[in-house]
């Protein structure tokens, strides 16, 4: 099976523009997408997020959160740092939620049920398809996040830790090496 496509800035903007103009729940959907693209969360981890994970006792969006071991693929807890763009997006989304669901999960379906990992995967897949981005899957955000950080010079050891990978070999498979990265490397001499 082919790896999920990594998106460039233009494609990410296209995805968000189409989502914000065509989705029935644009703020929810763009927030879910951005958790994968800006924080590197797996779709199942996004589906498992709760209001308490992202908000402090005063209802303010946190700048970091911890995913407990039960909600990660690796079964190891990891700290997630929320970039300012994600914090702003998340605050806008939280402010738009008029009534928090009793189940406490951050994202709900139109029937107020929580998203399962499978339902969230299918939902994000439809958003990519609607945006017309060939080869993109629900895992594209995570691959794009890792590739972007790698392009900016973040060590593979830091990337592996942030992604929750036990080995750097796993992380290396996520990173798409492109001509821009090679050109930048050549200029370091």
N, C-alpha and C positions, 0 to 999 in steps of 0.2 A: 504494500500500500504506500502511495506517495505521501510525503510529508506535507503538512498544511502550509499554504503559501504565507510568506511574510509580507506584510503590507508596507508600502512606502507612505510618506506623509500625505501625498495626494490621494491615495486610495483610502487611507484612514479618514481623511476629511470627507471624501465621497460617501463612505459608509455612514459616518455620523450625520451628514447632510440628508441622505436618503432616510435614515432612521428617524431623524427629527421631523422630517416633512411627511413621511408616509405611515409611521407607526401609530397605532391606536394609543399607546402609552410611551411616548417618545422619551420622557425623562427617565422612566424606569429602564427602558431598553438601552438608551445610551449610557446610563450608569453601569448597567451590567457589562456592556461591551468595554467600557473604560477600565473596569476592574481587571479585565484580562490584558488590556493594552498598556495600562499605566502602572499596574501592580504585579502583573504576571500570574494572577490567580488562575487556577484551573476552573473550568465551568462548574464542576461539582462543588468546588470551594465557594464560588460565588453564590450558588444556590443555597448553600448551608449557612450563609452569613445571617446574623441576627442583629437587631437594632442595638443590643447591648455590646456587640463587638465593635461597632463603629462610633457609638456615642458615649460621652462621659456622663456622669451623674447629673450634670446641668443641661444635657441635651445637645452639647456642642460636639461637632465631629472631631474625633481624635486625629492626631498626626501619625499615630502608629497603632497597630492592633496585633493581637496574637491569635493565630489559628491553633486551636488545640489539636492534639495528636489524632483524636477520633475523626476529625474532619479533613485530614490530609491524606493523600494517596500513600505517602511514605510512612504514615502512622507516627510521625515525629512532629511535635509542635514547632512552629516557626513564627518569627516576628515579621510583620508586613509594615513597611513604611509607606505612608500615603503622601504622594507628592501634592503640592499646593493645588494643581489643576484638579486632581481627584478629590481633594477636600472640598473645593468649591462646588464641583459637580454633585458630590454626595450631600452637601448641605442643601443645595437647591432641591435635590430629590427628596430628602427627609422633610423639608419644609412643605413639599407638595402632597405628602401623605396626610390626608385629613384624619384618618382613623387607623391607628396601628392594629394590625390583625392580632387576634388572641394567641396565635401560634408563635408570634415574636420574630418570625423570619423577616429579613429586610425586603425581600422581593416576593410578591404574590402574583398568581395568575389572575386573569379577569374574573374568575370565580372565587377569588380570595383564598385559594389554597396556596400552600407554599410550592415553589418549583422543586421538582425532583431533579437530580443531576441529568437524567435522560431528557426530561421535558425542557430543561434549560438549554441543553445541547441542541436539541431540535429547533428550539426557538431562535437561538443565535445563528444557527445554520441558515434559517429562513431569512434573517436580516442580511447576512452576507450575500445570499442569492438575490435578494431584492435589490441590493446595491450593484449587482452585476460583476462582482469580483470573482473571476474564475479561479478555481483552485483553493479558495479560502474555505476554512472550516472553523468550527467552534474553537479549535486549538490555535488558530492563527494569531490571536492576540498574545498568547504566551510566547510563541515563537518570535513574534515581532518585538516584544518587550526584551527578550534575551538578546536578540540580534542588535537592537538599537543600543542597549547598554554596552555590548561588546564593541560596537563601532565607536563608542565614546571612550573606549579604553579601560572599561571596568574589567578587572582580573577575572579569569574563569573560576578561580577559587571563591571569590565574592559572589559571582553569579550563581554558582552551585549552591552556596549557602542560602542566598536569597530565594532561589527557586525550590529549595527543599530537596535537592538531589543528593544522594549518598555519594555519588562519584562524579568527578569532573567529566568523565567520558560521556555520561548521560547529557550533561549540559552542552558539551561540544556538538552533539548531534542536533541540538536545537538551533544553533547559530548558523545562519546563512552567510557565508563569506561572499562578498561581492567586490566589484572592481574599485568602488570608492574606498573600501577598507584596505585593499592592497595598495592603492595609490597613496593613501594617508600613511601607511606603513613605510612605503618607499621614501617618503619625504622626511621620515624620522632620522635618516642617516645624515 
